[in-house]
Amino acid sequence: MAKQSAPRELVGIAPKLVEVTDEVLFADVWERPGLSPRDRSLVTVSVLAALYRGEQLPYHLGVALDNGLTVEELSEAITQLAFYAGWPNAMTAITLLKKIADERSA
């Protein structure tokens, strides 16, 4: 049996939302040649952190690490956005990053 997509696992009760997430966002937008997956991850993590989207941020921090960003680079991005998006947003994001980094190093 094929592994379910993350959206399907989380919101399987909304099949159309899962469909457009899988087919449009991840299979189309994330695969466009204009930005590398690494750059797309940096943009996505920055926006999610700036908008205080704590439910989506852990998943995308993991994707960012998988796409080649380092903990140090993500930490610098979060530090930078603290001055533009607010201290609480940055503190939440850095706390989530630390948790994910600790889990991956364990």
N, C-alpha and C positions, 0 to 999 in steps of 0.2 A: 504494500500500500504506500502511495506517495505521501511525503510529508506535507501537511497542510501549511499554507502561508500563515504568517503571523496575523494578518487581518482576519483570516478565516477562523483561526483559533480564538481570537478575541471577540469578534462581532459576527459570528456565524448566523445570528438571528436576523441579520440585515443583509441578505444575499446580494442585493444590488450594490450596496456600499462596498462590500467585499469585492465584487466583480470590478467596479471602477477603480478601486484601490489597487488591485492586482494587475489589471490589464492596462489602465491608463497611467496611474502614478508610477508603479514599479516597472512595468514592462515597456512603457513608452517614455515618460518624462525622465526617469532615472537612467535610461539607456541612450538618451540623445548624445550625439558626439560633441556638443558645444562645451561641456565641462566634464572633467574626469569624475569618477565616482568619489574620489577623495575630496575634490572641491565641492561637489554636491553635498557631501556629508558635512563639510565645514559650514556651508551656508545653512543647511537644515538645522544642525545643532545650534548655531548662533541664533537663528530665528526662534526656535523652540525655547531656548533659554531666555531670550529677550521678552518673549510673550508669556513667560511663566507657564509653560506647558509641561508640567512635571510628569504627567502620565505618559506622554509620548517620548520624552527626553531619554529615559534609560535605554529604550530600544535603539534609538538613533545614535546614542553615544557608543553602544556596542557595534553598530554598523560602521560608525566612523573609525573605530579602532580596527575593525576588519578591513576597511578600505584604505588603511595605511597611515592614518593620522596617529600621532603618538599622544600619550597622556600629557606630555609636556606641551605639545602644540595646542591641544584642547584646553589645557589650563591657561595658556597665554590668551587664547581667544576669549575665554570666559572672563579673565581679568580685564581684558580690553573692553568687553561689553558692559562690565559693571558700571563704567562711567557714563554710558549712553543709555542703558536699559534699566539701571537701578541695582542697588546693592543687594536687596533680597533675592532678585532673580539670579544674580551671579552666585550668591551663597548657596542657593538651592541647587543650581547646576553643578557647582564644584563639589558639593556634598555627594550628589549622585555619581559624578565622575569618580570620586575617590572610592565609593562603594563598588563600582564596576571594576575599577583597576585592582582593588584588593581581591575581589572575587576571582579575577582572571589570573592573578599572581599566586593564588592559593593552590 
